Amino acid sequence: MSDIFSDAIGAVTAQLSGLWPQPEVSPQLVNGKLRPCPPTPNCVSSESSDLIHRIDPLPFSGSPEEAMARLKKVITEKGGTVQHEEQWYIWSTFTVPVIGFIDDVEFRLSPEERVIHVRSSSRLGFSDLGVNRARVEELRKAY
């Protein structure tokens, strides 16, 4: 019975996610860093200095290549889709179940710092009720 329920939620989410706009510009690094968060509280970033948006990066051990491979695996296991990747950078998307909102989640691996910086942001709205922060913490635990 849970498969039927999951399939139904997935179908509704897929239909609704097509209603939300695509980003005007594909997420990307800006001067080698993750983009700054907008002033709204629906974004978190490990490269932000203000308390509203700040979240810790993900530390990694092993080689940077192994860290990126593990990160991609965690993204897909947690329901994300890798949209674009280049050396030390991944842009992924996550769809909020039922509502269908699409959130952009970006990662920038810093070999020197031995961390993976992260930015998770809603495309629409003002508040995300903590969804992006919770997602990053869930990814951190899985990683």
The first five atom37 places (N, CA, C, CB, O) and aatype in JSON, in Angstrom:
{
  "aatype": [12, 15, 3, 9, 13, 15, 3, 0, 9, 7, 0, 19, 16, 0, 5, 10, 15, 7, 10, 17, 14, 5, 14, 6, 19, 15, 14, 5, 10, 19, 2, 7, 11, 10, 1, 14, 4, 14, 14, 16, 14, 2, 4, 19, 15, 15, 6, 15, 15, 3, 10, 9, 8, 1, 9, 3, 14, 10, 14, 13, 15, 7, 15, 14, 6, 6, 0, 12, 0, 1, 10, 11, 11, 19, 9, 16, 6, 11, 7, 7, 16, 19, 5, 8, 6, 6, 5, 17, 18, 9, 17, 15, 16, 13, 16, 19, 14, 19, 9, 7, 13, 9, 3, 3, 19, 6, 13, 1, 10, 15, 14, 6, 6, 1, 19, 9, 8, 19, 1, 15, 15, 15, 1, 10, 7, 13, 15, 3, 10, 7, 19, 2, 1, 0, 1, 19, 6, 6, 10, 1, 11, 0, 18],
  "atom_mask": [
    [1, 1, 1, 1, 1],
    [1, 1, 1, 1, 1],
    [1, 1, 1, 1, 1],
    [1, 1, 1, 1, 1],
    [1, 1, 1, 1, 1],
    [1, 1, 1, 1, 1],
    [1, 1, 1, 1, 1],
    [1, 1, 1, 1, 1],
    [1, 1, 1, 1, 1],
    [1, 1, 1, 0, 1],
    [1, 1, 1, 1, 1],
    [1, 1, 1, 1, 1],
    [1, 1, 1, 1, 1],
    [1, 1, 1, 1, 1],
    [1, 1, 1, 1, 1],
    [1, 1, 1, 1, 1],
    [1, 1, 1, 1, 1],
    [1, 1, 1, 0, 1],
    [1, 1, 1, 1, 1],
    [1, 1, 1, 1, 1],
    [1, 1, 1, 1, 1],
    [1, 1, 1, 1, 1],
    [1, 1, 1, 1, 1],
    [1, 1, 1, 1, 1],
    [1, 1, 1, 1, 1],
    [1, 1, 1, 1, 1],
    [1, 1, 1, 1, 1],
    [1, 1, 1, 1, 1],
    [1, 1, 1, 1, 1],
    [1, 1, 1, 1, 1],
    [1, 1, 1, 1, 1],
    [1, 1, 1, 0, 1],
    [1, 1, 1, 1, 1],
    [1, 1, 1, 1, 1],
    [1, 1, 1, 1, 1],
    [1, 1, 1, 1, 1],
    [1, 1, 1, 1, 1],
    [1, 1, 1, 1, 1],
    [1, 1, 1, 1, 1],
    [1, 1, 1, 1, 1],
    [1, 1, 1, 1, 1],
    [1, 1, 1, 1, 1],
    [1, 1, 1, 1, 1],
    [1, 1, 1, 1, 1],
    [1, 1, 1, 1, 1],
    [1, 1, 1, 1, 1],
    [1, 1, 1, 1, 1],
    [1, 1, 1, 1, 1],
    [1, 1, 1, 1, 1],
    [1, 1, 1, 1, 1],
    [1, 1, 1, 1, 1],
    [1, 1, 1, 1, 1],
    [1, 1, 1, 1, 1],
    [1, 1, 1, 1, 1],
    [1, 1, 1, 1, 1],
    [1, 1, 1, 1, 1],
    [1, 1, 1, 1, 1],
    [1, 1, 1, 1, 1],
    [1, 1, 1, 1, 1],
    [1, 1, 1, 1, 1],
    [1, 1, 1, 1, 1],
    [1, 1, 1, 0, 1],
    [1, 1, 1, 1, 1],
    [1, 1, 1, 1, 1],
    [1, 1, 1, 1, 1],
    [1, 1, 1, 1, 1],
    [1, 1, 1, 1, 1],
    [1, 1, 1, 1, 1],
    [1, 1, 1, 1, 1],
    [1, 1, 1, 1, 1],
    [1, 1, 1, 1, 1],
    [1, 1, 1, 1, 1],
    [1, 1, 1, 1, 1],
    [1, 1, 1, 1, 1],
    [1, 1, 1, 1, 1],
    [1, 1, 1, 1, 1],
    [1, 1, 1, 1, 1],
    [1, 1, 1, 1, 1],
    [1, 1, 1, 0, 1],
    [1, 1, 1, 0, 1],
    [1, 1, 1, 1, 1],
    [1, 1, 1, 1, 1],
    [1, 1, 1, 1, 1],
    [1, 1, 1, 1, 1],
    [1, 1, 1, 1, 1],
    [1, 1, 1, 1, 1],
    [1, 1, 1, 1, 1],
    [1, 1, 1, 1, 1],
    [1, 1, 1, 1, 1],
    [1, 1, 1, 1, 1],
    [1, 1, 1, 1, 1],
    [1, 1, 1, 1, 1],
    [1, 1, 1, 1, 1],
    [1, 1, 1, 1, 1],
    [1, 1, 1, 1, 1],
    [1, 1, 1, 1, 1],
    [1, 1, 1, 1, 1],
    [1, 1, 1, 1, 1],
    [1, 1, 1, 1, 1],
    [1, 1, 1, 0, 1],
    [1, 1, 1, 1, 1],
    [1, 1, 1, 1, 1],
    [1, 1, 1, 1, 1],
    [1, 1, 1, 1, 1],
    [1, 1, 1, 1, 1],
    [1, 1, 1, 1, 1],
    [1, 1, 1, 1, 1],
    [1, 1, 1, 1, 1],
    [1, 1, 1, 1, 1],
    [1, 1, 1, 1, 1],
    [1, 1, 1, 1, 1],
    [1, 1, 1, 1, 1],
    [1, 1, 1, 1, 1],
    [1, 1, 1, 1, 1],
    [1, 1, 1, 1, 1],
    [1, 1, 1, 1, 1],
    [1, 1, 1, 1, 1],
    [1, 1, 1, 1, 1],
    [1, 1, 1, 1, 1],
    [1, 1, 1, 1, 1],
    [1, 1, 1, 1, 1],
    [1, 1, 1, 1, 1],
    [1, 1, 1, 1, 1],
    [1, 1, 1, 1, 1],
    [1, 1, 1, 0, 1],
    [1, 1, 1, 1, 1],
    [1, 1, 1, 1, 1],
    [1, 1, 1, 1, 1],
    [1, 1, 1, 1, 1],
    [1, 1, 1, 0, 1],
    [1, 1, 1, 1, 1],
    [1, 1, 1, 1, 1],
    [1, 1, 1, 1, 1],
    [1, 1, 1, 1, 1],
    [1, 1, 1, 1, 1],
    [1, 1, 1, 1, 1],
    [1, 1, 1, 1, 1],
    [1, 1, 1, 1, 1],
    [1, 1, 1, 1, 1],
    [1, 1, 1, 1, 1],
    [1, 1, 1, 1, 1],
    [1, 1, 1, 1, 1],
    [1, 1, 1, 1, 1]
  ],
  "atom_positions": [
    [[0.82, -1.19, 0.0], [0.0, 0.0, 0.0], [0.86, 1.26, 0.0], [-0.93, 0.0, 1.2], [0.49, 2.27, -0.6]],
    [[2.03, 1.2, 0.68], [2.88, 2.39, 0.73], [3.44, 2.73, -0.65], [4.04, 2.18, 1.72], [3.7, 3.89, -0.94]],
    [[3.63, 1.71, -1.52], [4.11, 1.98, -2.87], [3.07, 2.77, -3.66], [4.44, 0.67, -3.6], [3.42, 3.66, -4.43]],
    [[1.79, 2.44, -3.48], [0.72, 3.16, -4.17], [0.7, 4.61, -3.71], [-0.66, 2.49, -3.92], [0.57, 5.53, -4.53]],
    [[0.83, 4.82, -2.39], [0.84, 6.17, -1.83], [2.04, 6.95, -2.36], [0.85, 6.13, -0.29], [1.91, 8.1, -2.77]],
    [[3.21, 6.33, -2.34], [4.43, 6.99, -2.84], [4.31, 7.33, -4.32], [5.65, 6.09, -2.62], [4.7, 8.42, -4.74]],
    [[3.76, 6.4, -5.09], [3.57, 6.65, -6.52], [2.61, 7.81, -6.75], [3.04, 5.39, -7.22], [2.82, 8.63, -7.64]],
    [[1.54, 7.87, -5.95], [0.56, 8.96, -6.09], [1.18, 10.31, -5.76], [-0.67, 8.71, -5.19], [0.98, 11.28, -6.48]],
    [[1.94, 10.36, -4.67], [2.61, 11.62, -4.3], [3.62, 12.0, -5.38], [3.32, 11.49, -2.92], [3.71, 13.17, -5.75]],
    [[4.36, 11.03, -5.89], [5.32, 11.3, -6.95], [4.66, 11.85, -8.2], [0.0, 0.0, 0.0], [5.19, 12.76, -8.83]],
    [[3.5, 11.32, -8.55], [2.78, 11.79, -9.75], [2.29, 13.22, -9.56], [1.59, 10.87, -10.05], [2.42, 14.04, -10.47]],
    [[1.74, 13.53, -8.39], [1.26, 14.89, -8.11], [2.44, 15.86, -8.11], [0.51, 14.95, -6.75], [2.37, 16.94, -8.7]],
    [[3.52, 15.48, -7.45], [4.71, 16.34, -7.4], [5.25, 16.61, -8.79], [5.81, 15.69, -6.52], [5.59, 17.74, -9.12]],
    [[5.34, 15.58, -9.61], [5.85, 15.75, -10.98], [5.0, 16.73, -11.77], [5.91, 14.4, -11.71], [5.53, 17.56, -12.52]],
    [[3.69, 16.65, -11.62], [2.79, 17.56, -12.34], [2.97, 18.99, -11.86], [1.33, 17.12, -12.16], [3.05, 19.91, -12.67]],
    [[3.03, 19.18, -10.54], [3.15, 20.53, -9.99], [4.51, 21.16, -10.26], [2.89, 20.51, -8.51], [4.59, 22.37, -10.47]],
    [[5.58, 20.36, -10.25], [6.92, 20.93, -10.43], [7.08, 21.58, -11.79], [7.98, 19.85, -10.24], [7.91, 22.47, -11.95]],
    [[6.31, 21.15, -12.77], [6.36, 21.76, -14.09], [5.76, 23.16, -14.14], [0.0, 0.0, 0.0], [5.96, 23.9, -15.1]],
    [[5.02, 23.52, -13.09], [4.39, 24.84, -13.04], [5.34, 25.94, -12.55], [3.18, 24.8, -12.15], [5.1, 27.12, -12.8]],
    [[6.41, 25.56, -11.86], [7.31, 26.55, -11.26], [8.36, 26.98, -12.28], [7.99, 25.98, -10.0], [8.77, 26.19, -13.13]],
    [[8.79, 28.23, -12.21], [9.73, 28.75, -13.21], [11.12, 28.14, -13.1], [9.84, 30.24, -13.08], [11.54, 27.69, -12.04]],
    [[11.8, 28.14, -14.22], [13.2, 27.75, -14.26], [14.03, 28.96, -13.81], [13.62, 27.27, -15.7], [13.57, 30.09, -13.93]],
    [[15.23, 28.73, -13.29], [16.04, 29.89, -12.89], [16.39, 30.72, -14.12], [17.34, 29.44, -12.16], [16.58, 30.19, -15.22]],
    [[16.46, 32.05, -13.93], [16.79, 32.94, -15.04], [18.2, 32.65, -15.57], [16.69, 34.42, -14.61], [18.45, 32.7, -16.78]],
    [[19.1, 32.34, -14.67], [20.47, 31.98, -15.02], [20.77, 30.68, -14.3], [21.5, 33.13, -14.63], [20.49, 30.55, -13.11]],
    [[21.35, 29.72, -15.0], [21.7, 28.47, -14.34], [22.66, 28.75, -13.19], [22.32, 27.48, -15.34], [23.59, 29.54, -13.33]],
    [[22.43, 28.09, -12.05], [23.37, 28.26, -10.94], [24.79, 27.96, -11.4], [22.99, 27.36, -9.76], [25.03, 27.06, -12.2]],
    [[25.71, 28.73, -10.87], [27.11, 28.58, -11.24], [27.98, 29.3, -10.22], [27.37, 29.13, -12.67], [27.48, 30.07, -9.4]],
    [[29.27, 29.04, -10.27], [30.2, 29.74, -9.39], [30.36, 31.18, -9.87], [31.57, 29.02, -9.35], [30.28, 31.46, -11.06]],
    [[30.58, 32.08, -8.92], [30.84, 33.47, -9.22], [32.2, 33.82, -8.59], [29.69, 34.41, -8.68], [32.35, 33.81, -7.37]],
    [[33.16, 34.11, -9.43], [34.53, 34.38, -8.96], [35.05, 33.23, -8.09], [34.58, 35.69, -8.17], [35.72, 33.46, -7.08]],
    [[34.75, 32.0, -8.49], [35.25, 30.82, -7.8], [34.52, 30.47, -6.52], [0.0, 0.0, 0.0], [34.95, 29.56, -5.81]],
    [[33.43, 31.16, -6.2], [32.67, 30.91, -4.97], [31.21, 30.63, -5.32], [32.78, 32.13, -3.99], [30.76, 30.9, -6.43]],
    [[30.48, 30.08, -4.35], [29.04, 29.91, -4.51], [28.38, 31.28, -4.51], [28.44, 29.01, -3.39], [28.87, 32.21, -3.87]],
    [[27.28, 31.41, -5.23], [26.58, 32.69, -5.28], [26.11, 33.09, -3.89], [25.38, 32.61, -6.26], [25.77, 32.23, -3.08]],
    [[26.07, 34.4, -3.61], [25.54, 34.84, -2.31], [24.04, 34.52, -2.23], [25.78, 36.36, -2.11], [23.36, 34.44, -3.25]],
    [[23.55, 34.34, -1.02], [22.11, 34.14, -0.8], [21.4, 35.47, -1.01], [21.83, 33.57, 0.63], [21.97, 36.53, -0.76]],
    [[20.14, 35.41, -1.47], [19.34, 36.64, -1.53], [19.0, 37.07, -0.1], [18.03, 36.41, -2.37], [19.28, 36.34, 0.85]],
    [[18.41, 38.25, 0.08], [18.09, 38.7, 1.44], [16.97, 37.9, 2.11], [17.69, 40.15, 1.39], [16.78, 38.02, 3.32]],
    [[16.24, 37.1, 1.36], [15.15, 36.3, 1.94], [15.71, 35.13, 2.76], [14.21, 35.78, 0.83], [16.82, 34.67, 2.49]],
    [[14.95, 34.64, 3.75], [15.44, 33.55, 4.61], [15.25, 32.15, 4.03], [14.77, 33.63, 5.93], [15.23, 31.18, 4.79]],
    [[15.1, 32.01, 2.71], [14.88, 30.69, 2.11], [16.13, 30.16, 1.43], [13.72, 30.74, 1.11], [16.06, 29.48, 0.4]],
    [[17.29, 30.48, 2.01], [18.58, 30.08, 1.44], [19.58, 29.9, 2.58], [19.1, 31.12, 0.39], [19.57, 30.67, 3.55]],
    [[20.42, 28.89, 2.45], [21.55, 28.72, 3.38], [22.81, 28.52, 2.55], [21.32, 27.52, 4.36], [22.77, 27.97, 1.45]],
    [[23.93, 28.98, 3.1], [25.21, 28.82, 2.39], [26.35, 28.78, 3.39], [25.42, 29.97, 1.38], [26.39, 29.56, 4.35]],
    [[27.28, 27.87, 3.16], [28.46, 27.79, 4.01], [29.45, 28.91, 3.7], [29.14, 26.43, 3.85], [30.42, 29.1, 4.43]],
    [[29.22, 29.64, 2.62], [30.1, 30.76, 2.3], [29.48, 32.11, 2.71], [30.42, 30.77, 0.8], [30.02, 33.17, 2.38]],
    [[28.35, 32.05, 3.42], [27.72, 33.27, 3.91], [28.29, 33.61, 5.28], [26.17, 33.11, 3.98], [28.64, 32.72, 6.06]],
    [[28.38, 34.9, 5.57], [28.9, 35.31, 6.87], [27.79, 35.72, 7.83], [29.88, 36.45, 6.69], [28.05, 35.87, 9.03]],
    [[26.55, 35.91, 7.34], [25.49, 36.35, 8.25], [24.78, 35.15, 8.89], [24.47, 37.23, 7.5], [24.72, 34.07, 8.29]],
    [[24.27, 35.35, 10.08], [23.7, 34.25, 10.87], [22.44, 33.65, 10.26], [23.39, 34.74, 12.25], [22.16, 32.46, 10.48]],
    [[21.67, 34.42, 9.52], [20.42, 33.9, 8.93], [20.72, 32.84, 7.88], [19.61, 35.05, 8.3], [20.03, 31.83, 7.8]],
    [[21.75, 33.07, 7.08], [22.05, 32.17, 5.95], [23.18, 31.19, 6.22], [22.38, 32.98, 4.75], [23.3, 30.2, 5.5]],
    [[24.0, 31.42, 7.22], [25.2, 30.63, 7.45], [24.88, 29.19, 7.87], [26.05, 31.28, 8.52], [24.02, 28.95, 8.71]],
    [[25.6, 28.26, 7.26], [25.56, 26.84, 7.64], [26.97, 26.29, 7.45], [24.5, 26.04, 6.78], [27.71, 26.78, 6.6]],
    [[27.33, 25.29, 8.22], [28.69, 24.74, 8.12], [28.87, 23.95, 6.83], [28.98, 23.84, 9.33], [27.93, 23.32, 6.34]],
    [[30.09, 23.98, 6.28], [30.38, 23.14, 5.11], [30.49, 21.68, 5.54], [31.69, 23.59, 4.41], [30.49, 21.37, 6.73]],
    [[30.59, 20.79, 4.57], [30.75, 19.36, 4.83], [32.24, 19.04, 4.79], [29.95, 18.5, 3.8], [32.87, 19.21, 3.75]],
    [[32.82, 18.56, 5.9], [34.23, 18.16, 5.85], [34.36, 16.85, 5.08], [34.81, 18.02, 7.28], [33.43, 16.04, 5.05]],
    [[35.51, 16.64, 4.46], [35.72, 15.36, 3.78], [37.11, 14.83, 4.09], [35.53, 15.51, 2.26], [38.02, 15.58, 4.43]],
    [[37.24, 13.51, 3.96], [38.54, 12.86, 4.09], [38.76, 12.08, 2.81], [38.61, 11.92, 5.36], [37.84, 11.91, 2.0]],
    [[39.97, 11.62, 2.62], [40.27, 10.92, 1.38], [40.57, 11.92, 0.28], [0.0, 0.0, 0.0], [40.78, 13.1, 0.54]],
    [[40.59, 11.43, -0.94], [40.93, 12.31, -2.07], [39.72, 13.15, -2.46], [41.42, 11.47, -3.27], [38.58, 12.75, -2.21]],
    [[39.96, 14.3, -3.08], [38.85, 15.11, -3.58], [37.97, 14.35, -4.58], [39.38, 16.38, -4.22], [36.75, 14.52, -4.6]],
    [[38.58, 13.52, -5.4], [37.82, 12.74, -6.38], [36.87, 11.77, -5.68], [38.78, 11.96, -7.31], [35.71, 11.62, -6.08]],
    [[37.36, 11.11, -4.63], [36.49, 10.2, -3.86], [35.37, 10.97, -3.18], [37.32, 9.42, -2.81], [34.23, 10.5, -3.11]],
    [[35.69, 12.15, -2.68], [34.68, 12.98, -2.0], [33.57, 13.38, -2.98], [35.33, 14.24, -1.39], [32.39, 13.35, -2.62]],
    [[33.94, 13.76, -4.19], [32.93, 14.15, -5.19], [32.07, 12.95, -5.59], [33.62, 14.75, -6.44], [30.86, 13.08, -5.74]],
    [[32.68, 11.79, -5.76], [31.91, 10.59, -6.11], [30.93, 10.24, -5.0], [32.86, 9.41, -6.4], [29.78, 9.9, -5.27]],
    [[31.38, 10.31, -3.75], [30.51, 10.02, -2.62], [29.38, 11.04, -2.55], [31.31, 10.02, -1.3], [28.23, 10.68, -2.28]],
    [[29.68, 12.32, -2.79], [28.68, 13.37, -2.76], [27.58, 13.13, -3.81], [29.34, 14.74, -2.99], [26.4, 13.24, -3.5]],
    [[27.99, 12.79, -5.03], [27.0, 12.52, -6.09], [26.09, 11.36, -5.71], [27.7, 12.22, -7.43], [24.89, 11.39, -5.98]],
    [[26.66, 10.34, -5.09], [25.87, 9.19, -4.66], [24.85, 9.62, -3.6], [26.79, 8.08, -4.11], [23.69, 9.21, -3.66]],
    [[25.27, 10.43, -2.63], [24.36, 10.89, -1.57], [23.25, 11.76, -2.16], [25.14, 11.68, -0.5], [22.1, 11.64, -1.76]],
    [[23.59, 12.62, -3.11], [22.57, 13.48, -3.75], [21.47, 12.63, -4.34], [23.21, 14.37, -4.85], [20.29, 12.88, -4.1]],
    [[21.83, 11.62, -5.12], [20.81, 10.79, -5.77], [20.06, 9.93, -4.75], [21.45, 9.9, -6.84], [18.86, 9.73, -4.89]],
    [[20.76, 9.42, -3.74], [20.09, 8.61, -2.71], [19.05, 9.43, -1.95], [21.13, 8.04, -1.74], [18.04, 8.88, -1.51]],
    [[19.28, 10.71, -1.8], [18.37, 11.58, -1.05], [17.34, 12.26, -1.96], [19.15, 12.64, -0.3], [16.64, 13.17, -1.53]],
    [[17.25, 11.81, -3.21], [16.19, 12.28, -4.1], [16.56, 13.45, -4.98], [0.0, 0.0, 0.0], [15.69, 14.0, -5.66]],
    [[17.81, 13.85, -4.99], [18.24, 14.96, -5.85], [18.64, 14.49, -7.23], [0.0, 0.0, 0.0], [18.83, 13.3, -7.48]],
    [[18.75, 15.46, -8.13], [19.19, 15.2, -9.5], [20.35, 16.12, -9.81], [18.03, 15.4, -10.52], [20.24, 17.33, -9.66]],
    [[21.48, 15.55, -10.25], [22.62, 16.37, -10.64], [22.29, 16.99, -11.99], [23.95, 15.52, -10.71], [22.05, 16.28, -12.97]],
    [[22.29, 18.32, -12.04], [21.98, 19.05, -13.27], [23.23, 19.4, -14.06], [21.21, 20.32, -12.94], [23.22, 19.41, -15.29]],
    [[24.31, 19.7, -13.34], [25.56, 20.12, -14.0], [26.7, 19.84, -13.04], [25.52, 21.64, -14.41], [26.58, 19.99, -11.82]],
    [[27.81, 19.43, -13.62], [29.01, 19.27, -12.79], [30.24, 19.63, -13.59], [29.12, 17.84, -12.24], [30.31, 19.43, -14.8]],
    [[31.19, 20.14, -12.88], [32.52, 20.42, -13.43], [33.5, 20.15, -12.31], [32.65, 21.91, -13.98], [33.09, 19.78, -11.21]],
    [[34.76, 20.33, -12.55], [35.73, 20.0, -11.5], [35.42, 20.77, -10.22], [37.16, 20.31, -11.97], [35.41, 22.0, -10.2]],
    [[35.18, 20.03, -9.17], [34.96, 20.53, -7.8], [33.65, 21.3, -7.64], [36.11, 21.42, -7.4], [33.48, 22.0, -6.64]],
    [[32.71, 21.2, -8.58], [31.43, 21.89, -8.47], [30.3, 20.99, -8.96], [31.46, 23.21, -9.28], [30.42, 20.32, -9.98]],
    [[29.18, 21.0, -8.2], [27.97, 20.28, -8.61], [26.77, 21.2, -8.36], [27.82, 18.92, -7.82], [26.65, 21.8, -7.29]],
    [[25.89, 21.29, -9.35], [24.58, 21.91, -9.18], [23.56, 20.79, -9.26], [24.31, 23.04, -10.27], [23.52, 20.04, -10.23]],
    [[22.75, 20.69, -8.22], [21.7, 19.68, -8.19], [20.36, 20.34, -7.86], [22.03, 18.57, -7.16], [20.31, 21.47, -7.39]],
    [[19.29, 19.62, -8.13], [17.96, 20.1, -7.78], [17.24, 19.05, -6.94], [17.13, 20.44, -9.04], [17.44, 17.85, -7.11]],
    [[16.41, 19.54, -6.03], [15.56, 18.7, -5.2], [14.15, 19.25, -5.32], [16.04, 18.68, -3.7], [13.95, 20.46, -5.33]],
    [[13.17, 18.36, -5.43], [11.78, 18.76, -5.54], [11.07, 18.47, -4.22], [11.08, 18.03, -6.71], [11.13, 17.35, -3.7]],
    [[10.4, 19.49, -3.68], [9.66, 19.33, -2.43], [8.41, 18.5, -2.73], [9.28, 20.72, -1.81], [7.62, 18.88, -3.59]],
    [[8.22, 17.36, -2.04], [7.08, 16.49, -2.31], [5.73, 17.21, -2.23], [7.08, 15.32, -1.35], [5.57, 18.15, -1.44]],
    [[4.8, 16.78, -3.02], [3.42, 17.24, -3.15], [3.35, 18.65, -3.74], [2.74, 17.22, -1.79], [2.7, 18.86, -4.76]],
    [[4.01, 19.62, -3.11], [3.94, 21.01, -3.58], [4.67, 21.17, -4.91], [4.54, 21.97, -2.53], [4.24, 21.93, -5.78]],
    [[5.76, 20.44, -5.07], [6.49, 20.49, -6.33], [7.49, 21.62, -6.46], [0.0, 0.0, 0.0], [8.06, 21.81, -7.54]],
    [[7.72, 22.4, -5.38], [8.73, 23.45, -5.45], [10.09, 22.83, -5.77], [8.79, 24.26, -4.12], [10.42, 21.75, -5.27]],
    [[10.87, 23.51, -6.58], [12.21, 23.04, -6.91], [13.22, 23.92, -6.19], [12.45, 23.06, -8.45], [13.17, 25.14, -6.27]],
    [[14.14, 23.26, -5.49], [15.22, 23.95, -4.79], [16.53, 23.63, -5.48], [15.27, 23.54, -3.28], [16.76, 22.49, -5.91]],
    [[17.39, 24.64, -5.59], [18.71, 24.46, -6.18], [19.71, 24.25, -5.06], [19.11, 25.68, -7.06], [19.78, 25.04, -4.11]],
    [[20.5, 23.18, -5.16], [21.51, 22.88, -4.16], [22.85, 22.75, -4.88], [21.15, 21.56, -3.36], [23.02, 21.92, -5.77]],
    [[23.78, 23.61, -4.47], [25.09, 23.66, -5.12], [26.18, 23.26, -4.13], [25.37, 25.07, -5.68], [26.06, 23.49, -2.92]],
    [[27.23, 22.67, -4.66], [28.36, 22.23, -3.85], [29.65, 22.67, -4.53], [28.34, 20.7, -3.65], [29.8, 22.57, -5.74]],
    [[30.61, 23.16, -3.72], [31.94, 23.53, -4.22], [32.97, 22.91, -3.29], [32.11, 25.09, -4.29], [33.08, 23.29, -2.13]],
    [[33.72, 21.97, -3.82], [34.75, 21.32, -3.03], [36.0, 22.19, -3.01], [35.08, 19.91, -3.6], [36.46, 22.67, -4.04]],
    [[36.54, 22.39, -1.81], [37.77, 23.15, -1.64], [38.86, 22.2, -1.15], [37.58, 24.34, -0.64], [38.9, 21.88, 0.04]],
    [[39.74, 21.72, -2.06], [40.79, 20.78, -1.65], [41.69, 21.34, -0.55], [41.63, 20.39, -2.85], [42.15, 20.6, 0.32]],
    [[41.95, 22.65, -0.59], [42.83, 23.28, 0.39], [42.22, 23.27, 1.79], [43.15, 24.71, -0.03], [42.92, 23.02, 2.77]],
    [[40.94, 23.54, 1.88], [40.25, 23.6, 3.18], [39.78, 22.22, 3.64], [39.06, 24.54, 3.09], [39.44, 22.05, 4.81]],
    [[39.75, 21.24, 2.72], [39.26, 19.89, 3.0], [37.79, 19.91, 3.4], [40.1, 19.24, 4.09], [37.36, 19.18, 4.29]],
    [[37.02, 20.78, 2.72], [35.58, 20.88, 2.95], [34.85, 20.98, 1.62], [35.24, 22.09, 3.85], [35.44, 21.32, 0.59]],
    [[33.55, 20.68, 1.68], [32.66, 20.9, 0.54], [31.7, 22.0, 0.96], [31.9, 19.58, 0.11], [30.86, 21.8, 1.84]],
    [[31.82, 23.16, 0.33], [30.9, 24.25, 0.61], [29.57, 23.94, -0.04], [31.46, 25.62, 0.11], [29.52, 23.29, -1.08]],
    [[28.49, 24.4, 0.57], [27.15, 24.08, 0.09], [26.26, 25.33, 0.12], [26.52, 22.96, 0.94], [26.39, 26.18, 1.01]],
    [[25.37, 25.42, -0.86], [24.35, 26.47, -0.93], [23.06, 25.8, -1.34], [24.75, 27.64, -1.94], [23.0, 25.13, -2.37]],
    [[22.0, 25.97, -0.54], [20.7, 25.39, -0.84], [19.68, 26.52, -0.79], [20.33, 24.24, 0.16], [19.57, 27.23, 0.21]],
    [[18.93, 26.69, -1.89], [18.04, 27.84, -2.0], [16.75, 27.48, -2.73], [18.73, 28.98, -2.71], [16.75, 26.73, -3.71]],
    [[15.65, 28.05, -2.23], [14.36, 27.9, -2.91], [14.32, 28.85, -4.09], [13.18, 28.17, -1.94], [14.87, 29.95, -4.03]],
    [[13.66, 28.43, -5.15], [13.51, 29.3, -6.32], [12.4, 30.33, -6.11], [13.21, 28.47, -7.56], [12.46, 31.43, -6.67]],
    [[11.41, 29.98, -5.32], [10.24, 30.84, -5.12], [10.0, 31.1, -3.65], [9.0, 30.23, -5.76], [10.46, 30.35, -2.79]],
    [[9.27, 32.17, -3.39], [8.77, 32.42, -2.05], [9.72, 33.21, -1.19], [0.0, 0.0, 0.0], [10.82, 33.58, -1.6]],
    [[9.27, 33.45, 0.02], [10.05, 34.22, 0.99], [10.67, 33.29, 2.03], [9.16, 35.27, 1.67], [11.89, 33.27, 2.21]],
    [[9.84, 32.53, 2.71], [10.32, 31.6, 3.72], [10.15, 30.17, 3.22], [9.56, 31.81, 5.06], [9.19, 29.85, 2.51]],
    [[11.08, 29.32, 3.6], [10.97, 27.9, 3.24], [10.68, 27.05, 4.47], [12.27, 27.42, 2.56], [10.7, 25.82, 4.41]],
    [[10.39, 27.71, 5.61], [10.1, 27.04, 6.88], [11.24, 26.1, 7.29], [8.8, 26.25, 6.77], [11.0, 25.07, 7.93]],
    [[12.47, 26.46, 6.94], [13.64, 25.69, 7.35], [13.97, 24.48, 6.5], [0.0, 0.0, 0.0], [14.83, 23.68, 6.86]],
    [[13.3, 24.34, 5.36], [13.49, 23.15, 4.51], [14.93, 23.06, 3.99], [12.51, 23.18, 3.33], [15.52, 21.98, 4.02]],
    [[15.5, 24.17, 3.51], [16.85, 24.11, 2.95], [17.89, 23.77, 4.02], [17.21, 25.45, 2.28], [18.79, 22.97, 3.78]],
    [[17.77, 24.37, 5.2], [18.7, 24.06, 6.3], [18.59, 22.59, 6.68], [18.42, 24.97, 7.54], [19.6, 21.9, 6.86]],
    [[17.35, 22.1, 6.81], [17.14, 20.69, 7.18], [17.69, 19.76, 6.1], [15.64, 20.42, 7.4], [18.26, 18.71, 6.42]],
    [[17.53, 20.13, 4.83], [18.05, 19.3, 3.74], [19.57, 19.18, 3.84], [17.65, 19.88, 2.37], [20.12, 18.09, 3.73]],
    [[20.24, 20.3, 4.05], [21.7, 20.27, 4.15], [22.13, 19.4, 5.33], [22.28, 21.7, 4.31], [23.09, 18.63, 5.21]],
    [[21.44, 19.5, 6.44], [21.8, 18.67, 7.6], [21.56, 17.19, 7.31], [21.0, 19.1, 8.84], [22.32, 16.34, 7.75]],
    [[20.5, 16.89, 6.57], [20.23, 15.5, 6.17], [21.34, 14.99, 5.22], [18.82, 15.39, 5.49], [21.79, 13.86, 5.35]],
    [[21.75, 15.82, 4.29], [22.83, 15.45, 3.38], [24.14, 15.26, 4.16], [23.02, 16.54, 2.28], [24.91, 14.35, 3.88]],
    [[24.37, 16.13, 5.14], [25.58, 16.03, 5.97], [25.62, 14.67, 6.69], [25.65, 17.2, 7.0], [26.65, 14.0, 6.7]],
    [[24.5, 14.28, 7.3], [24.44, 13.01, 8.02], [24.66, 11.83, 7.07], [23.08, 12.86, 8.75], [25.36, 10.88, 7.4]],
    [[24.06, 11.9, 5.88], [24.19, 10.81, 4.91], [25.6, 10.75, 4.33], [23.18, 10.98, 3.79], [26.08, 9.67, 3.98]],
    [[26.25, 11.91, 4.24], [27.59, 11.96, 3.66], [28.6, 11.36, 4.63], [27.97, 13.41, 3.3], [29.79, 11.3, 4.33]]
  ]
}
